[in-house]
């Protein structure tokens, strides 16, 4: 009965605190929606959004055409050959990239195919001469012996100065792939042609240029949802839901300080055993609030975000593990709120410390950006953040479809954190009581 | 008469304070008394009451309430006392009834008994029509009355009041004083602090004036007035004994 009375009292106080309710329920909804929308584009960058590339084909021959075709078929680039209705030239392309209108420009020099063919023919002639074949073609051999191989084709790649190194290297390597393939195909074609001429066979051999070795990318987990890690919804919904849960430090600490300031905490100290019962009541209510918050965020991810053009949140299938993870996360968040509310004496101190500390713990815990994209030192630091344990545990449930045992380490860490926080807050309250 | 509250050689020094707040106080309050603990600001009244209520650990000394050691048998001693703190100790966003319902439930009073008591006291203190109003909307006098009711729900044998009539209008003060008299007649021991000396003179059966943490005079109002020739009221004796220097 005492416990129920305590629960009822906490409910009434919470329901009448409009600002507290807004912090608890409305702010996280906006956070999830806004962050998912903002981070949608970066997440899609290399996946769905094609990179626009200004293409200047001064070659107008096979090499220029093959590279253009390769770029178009890559699925990564969208090839643009006109700027404001005018064909791309070296000049207007340089200008557009320098202005930041485009992040990338490619210029294929004039006569690139001819130069490439000549160079390849020289190499083939040199090779055949090495085998004592084709020596009759003395002109070609002489040419081959000359220093002509120093002629090279310079394909120019123009980058926006603001483009990141990772972007530059991924573009360069994609382009390098097309060029190497074209060069190889040309060499095989000429080699076969020259070999035919040297052996007196008129008919040219059919050359298979399909790659012998290919790469196949698969997820370590065969689950369908394993691919979802790369979308903003799948990262932001659990991440910001955890952030919102820990943000209850503000209304919870505020409620505790208010109780002390209003004197109701003092009256509770006069009633034998009521202080602890009131504590249990407060814990129960705020844990329930966290659970409601979390599942509200999930519903937003599943039903509201798709209406804004985002991917629907995949909730997974392991509901018991999910419930356990969310429950321990709620305990940890509530424990943290209790500790802050017990340590600080004024609203101002508690609000400032509470909000800043949660933002810092969220940042190092991988809420703002996933831990795996952080520098090494930050990745090492992330292990101290309870938000990181919570996010890792939830990702285990949502993405890695782990079994029950997979979440145990994070569940234990979060539960331990809760116990430590409550013990600290009881200690601080005792110190305050007898001050 | 049996002893309700016994204080022996009580000393309390706040952290890092140069002076002691309570300096070797010893007194006995007998059952059925209305005991007035009077003194200027900073004299040590609230510190003494805080130690009696179990909020503060004394630096030295022993206190027992109805035979229960306040520090060792804190829960037992808390059960027999009702404390009306100087500050309003209620939830402002809850209604009067919700506050009383919560604090009464915390004392473990059954639902029916509690409802009866709540209605009885709200009627007695003229709050019957405002029971469903939030405390934050109450006047100062209404809050004081409700603050008193919240300390009475568990029928304490001893009622400790720290300036219960501070900042209230004459009507509310009169109602509170009359109620305390009635309560005392029914057997409740009352320990009370106040700056209203005339009120204390008429209400209390025993008075102790305290200054700089020490009791400087103790006795019934008549005895105290009689012990100071040339003075015919408590206020003039109080000023004579504690001086006219302003206190913080």
Boltz contact constraints between the chains, C-beta under 6 A:
constraints:
  - contact:
      token1: [A, 2]
      token2: [B, 105]
      max_distance: 6.0
  - contact:
      token1: [A, 2]
      token2: [B, 106]
      max_distance: 6.0
  - contact:
      token1: [A, 5]
      token2: [B, 102]
      max_distance: 6.0
  - contact:
      token1: [A, 5]
      token2: [B, 105]
      max_distance: 6.0
  - contact:
      token1: [A, 9]
      token2: [B, 102]
      max_distance: 6.0
  - contact:
      token1: [A, 12]
      token2: [B, 94]
      max_distance: 6.0
  - contact:
      token1: [A, 13]
      token2: [B, 93]
      max_distance: 6.0
  - contact:
      token1: [A, 16]
      token2: [B, 93]
      max_distance: 6.0
  - contact:
      token1: [A, 263]
      token2: [B, 85]
      max_distance: 6.0
  - contact:
      token1: [A, 263]
      token2: [B, 87]
      max_distance: 6.0
  - contact:
      token1: [A, 263]
      token2: [B, 89]
      max_distance: 6.0
  - contact:
      token1: [A, 264]
      token2: [B, 89]
      max_distance: 6.0
  - contact:
      token1: [A, 264]
      token2: [B, 91]
      max_distance: 6.0
  - contact:
      token1: [A, 266]
      token2: [B, 85]
      max_distance: 6.0
  - contact:
      token1: [A, 266]
      token2: [B, 89]
      max_distance: 6.0
  - contact:
      token1: [A, 267]
      token2: [B, 89]
      max_distance: 6.0
  - contact:
      token1: [A, 270]
      token2: [B, 83]
      max_distance: 6.0
  - contact:
      token1: [A, 271]
      token2: [B, 106]
      max_distance: 6.0
  - contact:
      token1: [A, 271]
      token2: [B, 107]
      max_distance: 6.0
  - contact:
      token1: [A, 272]
      token2: [B, 75]
      max_distance: 6.0
  - contact:
      token1: [A, 272]
      token2: [B, 78]
      max_distance: 6.0
  - contact:
      token1: [A, 274]
      token2: [B, 106]
      max_distance: 6.0
  - contact:
      token1: [A, 434]
      token2: [B, 57]
      max_distance: 6.0
